Amino acid sequence: MTTQTMAKAAVSLRVGMWTAGRVVASLLTVAVAVRYLLAAWAGVSRSAGGSDLPFLQTLTEPYVLAGMGVAGFLLLWAGIAGMINYRVHRAWANGQRLTVAACAFGMAVYGLGMLGASGGARATYLEITWQNMNPFLVGALVAGLSVIVAVAGLRRTGRR
């Protein structure tokens, strides 16, 4: 390899800070999507056993499980679209509306599940379905990171 060829290879591997931020935000979105889908699967497999649930949790559980699945698929779609569009900042930033909306929807579904679970069922809901992970914090992290990278990247590049 000549020196000129090595220099071209080094230039092609150089990635800007905002491009790296878009990739990281998209990967985190996919990771959170997988977590929501696994929580929905755990909830479905737990409720398939016919457990003794309180009345309010019996009413809300199908909606919560369906909502977790919908939020997971929306986040997966947004994360994959973000990975496809990571090079074009405007296209990536426009796609983050879905990420923020899916995170907000996932947080609302989690809140509905916590309202439906009462007493000792809350600990079971957190332990079995979410493996003691709080999706409020994760959703706020992903939504916040997406907004920061989208807004700051637009200001930095001068494209509004």
N, C-alpha and C positions, 0 to 999 in steps of 0.2 A: 504494500500500500504506500502510495506516495504521500508526501506531506500535504499536498493540496487536497487529495481525496480524504485524508483524515480530518482536515479542517472543515470540509463540507459535511462530513458525518457528524462532527461535533456541533455544527450549526443546526443541523436538522434535529438533533436530540434536545436542543435548548427549548425549554418550555417556560412561558411567562407565569408570573405569580397568579394572575387571575384565571388562566387556563387550568393551572393545578388546583385552584380553589373550586372551579366548576367540576372538575373530575372528582375531587374529594366529596363535595356536596352530593353529587350524583351517586357515588358509591355508598355513602351513608344512607341515602334515600332507599337504595335497593336493600341494604341491610335491615333497615327498619321495616320495609315491606315484608321481607322474609320473616321477621319477628312477629308481625301482625298475622301473617298466614299460619305460622306455627301455633300461635295462641288460639286462632280460630279452630285449627285442627285439634288441639288439645281439648278445647271446650266441647267440640262435637263428639270426640271419642269419650269424654267424661260423661256427657249427658246421654250417650247411647246406652250406658249401663243402667239407666233408670234410677238415679240417685234420689234421695229424699231431700228435696229442696223446699225452702220456704215459699209461700204462695206468691209473693211479689217477684221473687227471683224466677219462679216457674213461668210467670207472665213475660218477664223481660228477657230471659235467656235466649230465646230464638232470635230476637231482634239484635241482641248484643253480638251473638255469634255471626249472624249475617252481616252486621255492620263491620265487624273485625275483618271478615273476608273481603268486603267491598273496599274498605280502607287499605288493606294489604294489596289488592290488585291495582287500585289507583296509584298507590305509592310505587309499586313495581313498574307500572306503565310510565310514570313520571321519571323514575330513575333510569330506566332504559332509554327513554327519549332524551334525557339529559346526557347520557353517555354518547348518544348518536350526535347530538348538537353541541358538544362541548367546545368545538373550535370556533363557532359563530356565537359571539356573546349575546347579541340581540335575540336570536332564536332560542338560546338556552334560557335567557332571562324571562322571555315570554312563557316558556314552559313551566317556570317555577310557580306560576299561579296554581297549577294543579297540585304541586307538592304542598304548598301552604294550605290549600283547601282540604287535601286528603289528611294532612296532619291534624287540622282542626276537627275534621269529621272523626278521625280516630280517637282524639281526646274526648270528644263528646260521647262516643260509644263506650269508651272506658268509664267515663263518669256515670253513664246510665247503668253499666254493670255494677259499679260500686253502690249506686242507689238501690238497685234491686237486691243486692246481697246484704243481709243484715246480720248483726251479731257475729258469731263464729264463722258464718258463711263468707264473710269478707276475707278472712285469713285464708280460707280454702280457695276462694276466687283468685286471690293474689298468688298463692303458692302453686296451685295446679295449673291454672290458665296462663298466668304471666310469668311463672317461675320467679316471683318476687321482683320483677322489673316494673318500674313505674313509667308507663308510656307517656304521661304528661311531660316528664323531663326530656325524654328522648324526642318526642314530637316537637317540643319547643326548641330543642337544640337544632334539629334538622330544618325546621321552618325558619328559625333565626339565621342559621348559616346560609341558607338559600337566599334569603332577603338581603343579607349583608353583602354576599358575593355579587348578587345581581345589581344592587344599587351602587355599591362602591366601584365595581368593575365598570359600570356605565360612566360614572364620573371620571374615573381614572383614564379611560380611553377617549373621553370627550364625546361619546355617542349617547344621545338622549332619546 
